[in-house]
């Protein structure tokens, strides 16, 4: 897990009272959160556009009523 050169400084500014050990743990937790967030976003189904939704709706209505 590589860290960005300014990452320790940014985390240190956010949490100035953390020990070095706690800072490393916070960094690891942040990385785990980002990995989880990326997996969640990547696994979502693509969003359906209004046009696509309308086409499906029209096809379903034609079959139901005609």
Secondary structure by P-SEA (a helix, b strand, c coil): cccccaaaaaaaaacccccaaaaaaaaaaaaaaaaaaaaaaaaccccccaaaaaaaaaaaaaaacc
